[in-house]
Amino acid sequence: MRSINGIGLENVQAVYSGPEGDLWELIMGEQIHIGGLASSLALSAKAGDLKGLKGVDLCCCSGAGMRFLVRFCNVVGMTGVDATEKVILRGQDRCRQEGSSDKIRFVHRDVGDTGLIAGAADFVWGEDAWCYVEDKASLIREAVRIVKAGGILAFTDWVEGEIPLTPDEGKRLLTFMKFPNILNVQDYKVLLEKNGCRVIVAEDTAQFASHVDLYLDMLKKQLTYDALKIIGFDMALMQSLACEMMFMQKLAHEGKLVQGRFVAVKK
Ligand SMILES: C[S@@+](CC[C@H](N)C(=O)[O-])C[C@H]1O[C@@H](n2cnc3c(N)ncnc32)[C@H](O)[C@@H]1O
């Protein structure tokens, strides 16, 4: 695990309560994760048949993942846990608009201590968000606690690739992204096994680099005005954000930053 000091939940809440969060949504869409719908479909396919099941989305943001699961996988009920009030209010509104409020509820809590009943979920879900959580050990312990025996944990996350980041690259990436730390595929595998899971999938989706290319292309060629509007037409800020995105693009193409996909069963 690679860590930095001085980044915590307040920094992440500030991102998702403000313009930075809106900027991520502009470039990624309502599903704020690499690969959007295709990535969710790939994860659900690896998780198995979720029809008729009840799940928990840890770090659900505005709940796009939960609405996906209800609409495309016939999941009967979802509970989403997130620590940022603004995204929860936005999510509740979107669920009302889509008519899925009866199947989806939101809980405003830290994912390390959800307060949810032990063993009550058939599966736990997460998409590109656990990288923001400082205490990964508590997060995985909590995820395993709330799922029933034989239940599934299925998630994607931003992880360090097989080519390690240099210390300077790690510091710059974590500072820009407001990640307190970042794991690699093996770190997650070990953590899941330590918590009594059998790991079925632990892999690099191999789609990170092409998607950062896409985001930068859209920002340059189509969404420039919209992005500038979100950040109050601050040209200097736009320049520095673009510079950090290009730095991430370089890391991704070097195989140092990837999207990991994981499926595990609680024994
Ligand atoms: C990238 S967004 C999640 C995107 C979402 N999974 C999707 O696919 O659309 C990250 C979310 O994690 C939440 N988050 C980060 N750390 C958290 C924590 N410790 N407890 C609860 N939520 C947290 C943030 O508030 C934010 O809404």
The ligand as a MOL file (V3000), in Angstrom:
LIG
                    3D

  0  0  0     0  0            999 V3000
M  V30 BEGIN CTAB
M  V30 COUNTS 27 29 0 0 0
M  V30 BEGIN ATOM
M  V30 1 C -16.1020 8.2890 -7.2950 0
M  V30 2 S -17.4430 8.5410 -6.2260 0 CHG=1
M  V30 3 C -18.2850 6.9860 -6.3300 0
M  V30 4 C -18.8350 6.7120 -7.6700 0
M  V30 5 C -19.8910 5.6430 -7.7200 0
M  V30 6 N -19.4350 4.4050 -7.1680 0
M  V30 7 C -20.3020 5.4450 -9.1540 0
M  V30 8 O -19.8830 4.4540 -9.7570 0
M  V30 9 O -21.0260 6.3110 -9.6810 0 CHG=-1
M  V30 10 C -16.7020 8.4090 -4.6280 0
M  V30 11 C -17.7140 8.5040 -3.4810 0
M  V30 12 O -17.1040 7.9220 -2.3260 0
M  V30 13 C -17.6050 8.5910 -1.1890 0
M  V30 14 N -16.7140 8.2960 -0.0650 0
M  V30 15 C -15.3720 8.4400 -0.0060 0
M  V30 16 N -14.9050 8.0410 1.1890 0
M  V30 17 C -15.9650 7.6130 1.9110 0
M  V30 18 C -16.1210 7.0450 3.1980 0
M  V30 19 N -15.0780 6.8480 4.0200 0
M  V30 20 N -17.3670 6.6860 3.6070 0
M  V30 21 C -18.4330 6.8820 2.7840 0
M  V30 22 N -18.3460 7.4200 1.5480 0
M  V30 23 C -17.1370 7.7760 1.1090 0
M  V30 24 C -17.6270 10.0480 -1.6210 0
M  V30 25 O -18.4860 10.8140 -0.8150 0
M  V30 26 C -18.1000 9.9170 -3.0830 0
M  V30 27 O -19.4910 10.0900 -3.1720 0
M  V30 END ATOM
M  V30 BEGIN BOND
M  V30 1 1 1 2
M  V30 2 1 2 3
M  V30 3 1 2 10
M  V30 4 1 3 4
M  V30 5 1 4 5
M  V30 6 1 5 6
M  V30 7 1 5 7
M  V30 8 2 7 8
M  V30 9 1 7 9
M  V30 10 1 10 11
M  V30 11 1 11 12
M  V30 12 1 11 26
M  V30 13 1 12 13
M  V30 14 1 13 14
M  V30 15 1 13 24
M  V30 16 1 14 15
M  V30 17 1 14 23
M  V30 18 2 15 16
M  V30 19 1 16 17
M  V30 20 1 17 18
M  V30 21 2 17 23
M  V30 22 1 18 19
M  V30 23 2 18 20
M  V30 24 1 20 21
M  V30 25 2 21 22
M  V30 26 1 22 23
M  V30 27 1 24 25
M  V30 28 1 24 26
M  V30 29 1 26 27
M  V30 END BOND
M  V30 END CTAB
M  END
